[in-house]
Amino acid sequence: MFPRPVPVLLYHFVDGEGDKAGLSVSAKTLERQFEFLRRRFQPIAPGEMLAALRKEKPCSPRPVVVTFDDGDAAFAAKVYPLLERFRIPAAIFVIAGWISRPGYLSWADLQGMSPDLVTVGSHTVTHRYLPELSPDEVREELAGSKRILEQGLSRAVEFFSYPVGGFNSDISRMARDAGYEAAFT
C-alpha cells in the first residue's frame, strides 16, 4: 500500500497546434518535467500501482504514474524517446477508432513501443462523453475499444481512461464488467 496518495500526471498533446494547443505542453517543458520526476520520484507503471494497491508487491515511497490521453502521433516521435531516455514508464490511453487517423498513432507506432515501458490502455472507440450515452452504447465503447486494442496488439488491455473524466457508478461497474482492472479519470 502507499503511505500517501499516488500522483497521476495526465498529459494530452506535445507541441500541439490549433485545437490541440489548449491541452498541450512543449517538448522542452516535458523534458524538464521528466528530469524532475526522475530526480525526485520513482515513476511506476499502472500495473505496478495496481499490484501495490492489491498488496501483491511493495511500492516505492515516492511513486508517480505518468499518463497520456488520446493517442496523438507526437507521442511516438516526441514522448517515447524521452520515456526511453529517462526510463520512465507511462500509460497511453488510445481512442481505438482513431488509430491511424492523420495526427494519431498507427498500429505500427503502438506495436513498436516496448510494453515494459508503455502500457497501452483504452480511451473508448470514439471518445464520446459516456454519461450522455445509453447503457448499450457505453458497453460498446468500453468492450469494443478493449477488443480492438487487444486484437491489434496481441496482448491484454487492462486499463481504461474515461474521456473528459466522465463516469458514474454504473459506468464504473460496466468498465469492470468489460474486463478492465482499473480506470483513470
C-alpha positions in Angstrom: 0.0 0.0 0.0 1.0 3.6 -0.3 1.9 6.0 2.6 0.0 8.7 0.8 -2.0 9.2 -2.5 -0.1 8.4 -5.7 0.2 11.4 -8.0 -1.0 10.6 -11.5 0.1 13.1 -14.2 -2.2 13.4 -17.2 -0.9 14.8 -20.5 -2.7 15.1 -23.8 -0.6 16.7 -26.5 3.1 17.7 -27.0 3.7 20.7 -29.2 0.1 20.7 -30.2 -1.3 23.3 -32.5 -4.8 24.5 -33.3 -7.5 22.8 -31.3 -4.7 20.7 -29.5 -2.9 23.8 -28.2 -5.0 24.2 -25.1 -4.2 20.8 -23.8 -0.6 20.8 -25.0 2.8 21.0 -23.3 6.0 21.8 -25.2 8.6 19.0 -25.7 11.2 21.1 -23.9 8.9 21.6 -20.9 8.1 17.9 -20.9 11.8 17.0 -20.9 12.3 19.3 -17.9 9.4 17.7 -16.1 10.7 14.2 -16.8 14.1 15.2 -15.5 12.4 16.5 -12.3 10.4 13.3 -11.9 13.4 11.1 -12.4 15.3 13.0 -9.6 12.5 13.4 -7.1 10.1 10.5 -7.7 10.0 6.8 -8.7 7.8 6.7 -11.8 5.8 3.4 -11.9 3.6 1.8 -14.4 -0.1 1.4 -13.8 0.3 -2.3 -13.3 2.8 -1.6 -10.5 0.4 0.7 -8.8 -2.4 -1.8 -9.1 -0.1 -4.6 -7.7 0.8 -2.4 -4.7 -2.9 -1.5 -4.1 -3.7 -5.2 -4.1 -0.8 -5.7 -1.7 0.8 -8.1 -4.1 4.1 -6.1 -4.3 5.7 -3.4 -2.3 6.0 0.1 -3.9 8.5 2.9 -3.8 7.8 5.5 -1.1 7.7 8.2 -3.8 5.7 6.8 -6.7 4.2 8.7 -9.6 2.2 7.5 -12.6 2.5 9.2 -16.0 -0.4 9.0 -18.4 -1.2 10.4 -21.9 -4.7 10.5 -23.3 -6.0 10.3 -26.9 -3.1 8.7 -28.8 -1.7 11.7 -30.5 1.0 11.0 -33.1 3.5 13.2 -31.3 3.7 10.5 -28.6 5.8 8.2 -30.9 8.0 11.0 -32.2 8.5 13.2 -29.1 7.4 11.4 -26.0 8.6 7.9 -26.4 12.2 8.9 -26.9 12.0 10.8 -23.7 10.5 7.9 -21.9 13.3 5.7 -23.1 16.0 8.3 -22.2 14.7 8.8 -18.7 13.4 5.2 -18.2 10.0 6.5 -17.2 7.1 4.1 -17.7 3.9 5.6 -18.9 0.4 4.7 -20.0 -1.1 5.9 -23.2 -4.9 5.7 -23.4 -5.8 5.3 -27.1 -9.1 6.1 -28.9 -9.4 2.8 -30.7 -11.4 4.1 -33.6 -8.9 6.9 -34.2 -5.8 4.7 -34.6 -4.0 5.5 -37.9 -6.1 8.7 -38.5 -4.0 11.7 -39.5 -2.4 13.1 -36.4 -2.9 10.0 -34.3 -0.8 6.9 -33.6 -0.8 4.0 -36.0 -0.8 0.3 -35.2 2.9 0.2 -36.2 3.6 3.0 -33.7 1.8 1.2 -30.9 3.4 -2.2 -31.7 6.9 -0.7 -31.9 6.8 0.6 -28.3 8.2 -1.6 -25.5 5.3 -3.0 -23.4 7.8 -2.8 -20.5 7.9 1.0 -20.9 4.5 1.9 -22.4 1.2 0.4 -21.1 -1.5 0.8 -23.8 -4.9 1.4 -22.4 -8.3 2.2 -23.8 -9.9 5.6 -24.1 -13.1 4.2 -25.9 -13.8 3.7 -29.6 -15.0 7.2 -30.4 -14.1 9.5 -27.4 -17.7 10.3 -26.7 -18.8 11.5 -23.2 -20.0 8.3 -21.6 -22.6 9.8 -19.1 -24.6 11.1 -22.1 -24.8 7.7 -23.8 -27.3 4.8 -23.4 -26.1 1.8 -21.3 -25.7 -0.2 -24.5 -23.6 2.5 -26.2 -21.4 2.7 -23.1 -20.9 -1.0 -23.1 -19.9 -1.0 -26.8 -17.5 1.9 -26.2 -15.9 0.0 -23.3 -15.9 -3.5 -24.7 -15.4 -2.5 -28.3 -12.2 -0.5 -27.7 -10.8 -3.2 -25.5 -11.5 -5.8 -28.2 -10.0 -3.7 -31.0 -6.8 -2.9 -29.0 -6.3 -6.5 -27.8 -6.7 -7.8 -31.3 -4.3 -5.2 -32.8 -1.7 -5.5 -30.1 -2.0 -9.3 -29.3 -1.9 -8.5 -25.6 -4.3 -7.8 -22.8 -5.5 -4.2 -22.3 -6.2 -3.9 -18.5 -6.6 -0.1 -18.0 -9.1 2.5 -19.1 -9.3 6.3 -19.1 -12.7 8.0 -19.1 -13.0 10.6 -21.8 -13.3 14.1 -20.3 -13.3 12.3 -16.9 -17.0 11.4 -17.3 -18.2 8.5 -15.4 -20.7 7.5 -12.7 -21.1 4.3 -10.6 -23.0 2.5 -13.4 -20.3 3.3 -15.9 -17.6 2.2 -13.5 -19.4 -1.1 -13.0 -19.6 -1.5 -16.8 -15.9 -0.9 -17.1 -15.2 -3.6 -14.6 -17.7 -5.9 -16.3 -15.9 -5.3 -19.6 -12.7 -6.7 -18.1 -10.7 -3.6 -17.1 -8.6 -3.9 -14.0 -8.6 -0.2 -13.2 -9.8 3.1 -14.7 -8.4 6.6 -14.6 -10.3 10.0 -14.8 
